[in-house]
Amino acid sequence: MSAPCSKETGLGVTKKQIWHKIESLGLQIKKVEQRKLPNRTKHNRHFFDTIDSKEKAYVLGLWVGDGWINKKDYQVGFCNNELELVELLKTLLESEHKINKRKQKVNTNSRLIIGSKILHSGLINLGFDTDKSHTAKYPDIPKELDSHFIRGVFDGDGSISRDFRKKDNIPNLTISIGGTFELMTSINTKIPENTPKIYKEKTHLNEVRSQKSEVRSCFCSWGFIAPLEVRR
């Protein structure tokens, strides 16, 4: 009849008996570092598996503009000076992760970090990597979602400046989007007619710029700005 299982190990022997046997055999115990468990905080792990909605396309664009991935810890991160954008991304990702805020000289930076191998893999499969700032290309998404993706890129890494033309004092708007030259080239082809020029700078950041009213109207239809007559 076998001995009853010990409450300590469930193997029929105690921990003390196991260690005594190890010592009697002269075995050496190698310490193994405990592996950090992945983050189990609730979120939609399969969000980036398939970009099939305007919300997913927008979030992807937003991440391209102001996000990153970390291969070591499978981190997917996003930071922006506008808390509302970070909260929106958190909501769409169905995340319960905490938003970290860091005060800077001029404003407060808000950051959302999610540790998820599946979410991380989704971005990798879309063609992105840990060096996104230098290698990002336009993802393969349905054509009808292009405007939502570009709007996300703009919200993450775009700007609008306003000045007045010297010759007639007419208000002039400049719309800029930052990104790699490959990404900007692709975005340029998505803008119908009178596409703006691409200024290739010495750094890895390049911009699509335009001061033409026709292009401005096109961006308006994608929700970037309102026409001047509406803003008066």
C-alpha positions as CSV (number, residue, x, y, z in Angstrom):
1,M,0.0,0.0,0.0
2,S,1.4,3.3,-1.0
3,A,2.1,6.1,1.5
4,P,-0.4,8.9,1.6
5,C,0.5,12.0,-0.5
6,S,2.3,14.7,1.5
7,K,0.4,18.0,1.7
8,E,3.7,19.7,1.0
9,T,4.5,18.2,-2.5
10,G,1.6,16.0,-3.5
11,L,4.2,13.4,-4.5
12,G,4.1,11.1,-1.5
13,V,7.3,12.6,0.0
14,T,8.1,15.8,1.8
15,K,10.3,18.6,0.6
16,K,12.9,17.7,3.3
17,Q,13.1,14.1,2.0
18,I,13.6,15.4,-1.6
19,W,16.4,17.7,-0.5
20,H,18.0,14.9,1.6
21,K,18.0,12.6,-1.5
22,I,19.6,15.3,-3.7
23,E,22.4,15.9,-1.2
24,S,23.1,12.2,-0.8
25,L,23.5,11.8,-4.5
26,G,25.8,14.9,-4.6
27,L,23.7,16.7,-7.2
28,Q,24.1,20.4,-7.8
29,I,21.1,22.6,-8.1
30,K,21.2,25.3,-10.8
31,K,19.2,28.4,-10.1
32,V,16.8,29.3,-12.9
33,E,15.6,32.9,-13.2
34,Q,11.8,33.1,-12.9
35,R,10.4,34.1,-16.2
36,K,8.2,37.2,-16.1
37,L,4.6,36.3,-16.9
38,P,2.9,38.2,-19.7
39,N,0.5,40.9,-18.8
40,R,-2.9,39.4,-18.2
41,T,-4.8,42.7,-17.9
42,K,-7.9,42.6,-20.1
43,H,-7.7,43.9,-23.7
44,N,-8.6,42.9,-27.2
45,R,-5.6,40.7,-28.1
46,H,-6.8,40.1,-31.6
47,F,-7.5,43.7,-32.5
48,F,-4.8,44.0,-35.2
49,D,-5.3,40.4,-36.6
50,T,-7.6,41.8,-39.4
51,I,-8.1,45.4,-40.2
52,D,-11.7,45.3,-41.3
53,S,-13.3,48.4,-39.8
54,K,-12.8,52.1,-39.7
55,E,-12.1,52.0,-36.0
56,K,-9.3,49.5,-36.5
57,A,-7.9,51.4,-39.4
58,Y,-7.9,54.6,-37.4
59,V,-6.2,53.0,-34.4
60,L,-3.6,51.5,-36.6
61,G,-2.9,54.9,-38.1
62,L,-2.8,56.5,-34.7
63,W,-0.3,53.9,-33.5
64,V,1.9,54.4,-36.7
65,G,2.0,58.1,-35.9
66,D,2.8,57.8,-32.2
67,G,3.4,54.2,-31.1
68,W,6.0,51.6,-30.8
69,I,6.6,47.9,-30.1
70,N,9.2,46.2,-27.9
71,K,10.4,42.8,-29.0
72,K,11.8,41.8,-25.6
73,D,8.7,42.1,-23.6
74,Y,6.1,42.1,-26.4
75,Q,5.1,45.5,-25.5
76,V,2.7,47.6,-27.6
77,G,2.9,51.3,-26.6
78,F,1.4,54.6,-27.5
79,C,2.0,58.0,-26.2
80,N,0.6,61.4,-27.0
81,N,0.3,64.9,-25.4
82,E,-3.4,64.7,-25.8
83,L,-5.0,62.6,-23.1
84,E,-8.2,62.3,-25.1
85,L,-6.5,60.4,-27.9
86,V,-4.8,58.0,-25.5
87,E,-8.1,57.4,-23.8
88,L,-9.8,56.8,-27.1
89,L,-7.2,54.2,-28.1
90,K,-7.6,52.5,-24.8
91,T,-11.4,52.3,-25.2
92,L,-11.2,51.0,-28.8
93,L,-8.6,48.3,-27.7
94,E,-11.0,47.4,-24.8
95,S,-8.1,47.8,-22.5
96,E,-8.1,48.0,-18.7
97,H,-4.5,49.1,-18.5
98,K,-3.5,52.2,-16.7
99,I,-2.6,55.3,-18.6
100,N,0.7,56.8,-17.2
101,K,1.1,60.6,-17.2
102,R,4.4,62.4,-17.2
103,K,4.6,66.1,-16.8
104,Q,6.9,67.9,-19.1
105,K,8.0,71.6,-19.4
106,V,5.1,72.6,-21.7
107,N,2.5,69.8,-21.4
108,T,1.8,66.4,-20.0
109,N,2.6,63.2,-21.9
110,S,0.1,60.4,-21.6
111,R,1.3,56.8,-22.3
112,L,-0.5,53.5,-22.6
113,I,1.6,50.3,-22.6
114,I,0.1,46.8,-23.2
115,G,2.2,43.6,-22.9
116,S,0.7,41.2,-25.3
117,K,2.4,38.7,-27.6
118,I,-0.8,38.3,-29.8
119,L,-1.3,42.0,-30.1
120,H,2.4,42.4,-30.9
121,S,2.3,39.7,-33.5
122,G,-0.7,41.4,-35.2
123,L,1.4,44.5,-35.9
124,I,4.4,42.4,-37.0
125,N,2.2,40.6,-39.5
126,L,1.0,44.0,-40.8
127,G,4.6,44.8,-41.8
128,F,5.8,46.8,-38.8
129,D,8.8,46.2,-36.6
130,T,10.7,47.7,-33.6
131,D,12.4,50.3,-35.8
132,K,9.1,51.6,-37.2
133,S,10.3,55.3,-37.2
134,H,12.7,54.3,-40.0
135,T,11.0,51.4,-41.7
136,A,7.2,52.0,-41.6
137,K,5.4,51.3,-44.9
138,Y,1.8,51.6,-45.9
139,P,-0.1,48.5,-44.6
140,D,-2.2,46.2,-46.8
141,I,-5.7,47.3,-45.8
142,P,-9.0,47.6,-47.7
143,K,-9.2,50.7,-50.0
144,E,-12.3,51.9,-48.3
145,L,-10.4,52.2,-45.0
146,D,-7.6,54.3,-46.4
147,S,-9.1,57.6,-45.3
148,H,-9.5,56.4,-41.7
149,F,-5.9,55.1,-41.5
150,I,-4.5,58.4,-42.9
151,R,-6.7,60.3,-40.4
152,G,-5.2,58.3,-37.6
153,V,-1.6,58.9,-38.8
154,F,-2.4,62.6,-39.0
155,D,-3.9,62.7,-35.5
156,G,-0.8,60.9,-34.2
157,D,1.9,62.8,-36.1
158,G,0.3,65.6,-38.1
159,S,-0.1,69.3,-37.8
160,I,-1.9,72.3,-39.2
161,S,-0.4,75.8,-39.4
162,R,-2.2,79.0,-40.5
163,D,-0.7,82.1,-41.9
164,F,-1.5,84.9,-44.4
165,R,-0.2,85.3,-47.9
166,K,1.8,88.5,-48.2
167,K,0.5,89.6,-51.6
168,D,-3.3,89.6,-50.7
169,N,-3.4,88.7,-46.9
170,I,-5.6,85.7,-47.7
171,P,-5.6,83.0,-45.0
172,N,-3.4,80.1,-45.9
173,L,-3.3,76.6,-44.3
174,T,-0.4,74.1,-44.4
175,I,-1.2,70.5,-43.5
176,S,1.7,68.3,-42.6
177,I,2.1,64.6,-41.8
178,G,5.3,63.1,-40.5
179,G,6.6,59.7,-41.3
180,T,9.1,57.7,-43.4
181,F,9.5,58.6,-47.1
182,E,8.0,55.2,-48.1
183,L,4.9,55.8,-46.0
184,M,4.6,59.4,-47.2
185,T,4.9,58.3,-50.8
186,S,2.1,55.9,-50.4
187,I,-0.1,58.4,-48.6
188,N,0.6,60.8,-51.4
189,T,-0.9,58.4,-53.9
190,K,-4.1,58.0,-51.9
191,I,-4.9,61.7,-52.1
192,P,-6.9,62.2,-55.4
193,E,-5.8,65.0,-57.8
194,N,-3.5,67.9,-57.2
195,T,-1.4,65.8,-54.8
196,P,1.2,67.7,-52.7
197,K,4.9,67.5,-53.1
198,I,7.0,65.3,-50.8
199,Y,9.9,67.1,-49.2
200,K,12.6,64.6,-48.5
201,E,14.7,65.9,-45.6
202,K,18.1,64.8,-44.3
203,T,16.6,63.1,-41.3
204,H,14.3,60.1,-41.3
205,L,11.3,62.3,-41.0
206,N,9.6,63.5,-44.2
207,E,6.4,65.3,-44.7
208,V,3.6,65.7,-47.2
209,R,3.0,69.4,-47.5
210,S,0.5,71.4,-49.5
211,Q,-1.0,74.9,-49.5
212,K,-3.4,74.3,-52.4
213,S,-7.1,74.7,-51.6
214,E,-8.0,71.6,-53.7
215,V,-5.8,69.4,-51.5
216,R,-7.1,71.1,-48.4
217,S,-10.6,70.3,-49.4
218,C,-9.7,66.6,-49.9
219,F,-8.2,66.5,-46.4
220,C,-11.4,68.2,-45.1
221,S,-13.5,65.3,-46.5
222,W,-11.3,63.0,-44.3
223,G,-12.0,65.0,-41.2
224,F,-8.7,66.9,-40.8
225,I,-10.0,70.5,-40.8
226,A,-13.1,72.4,-41.6
227,P,-13.3,74.6,-44.7
228,L,-12.4,78.2,-44.0
229,E,-15.9,79.5,-44.7
230,V,-17.1,77.2,-41.9
231,R,-14.4,78.3,-39.4
232,R,-15.2,82.0,-39.7
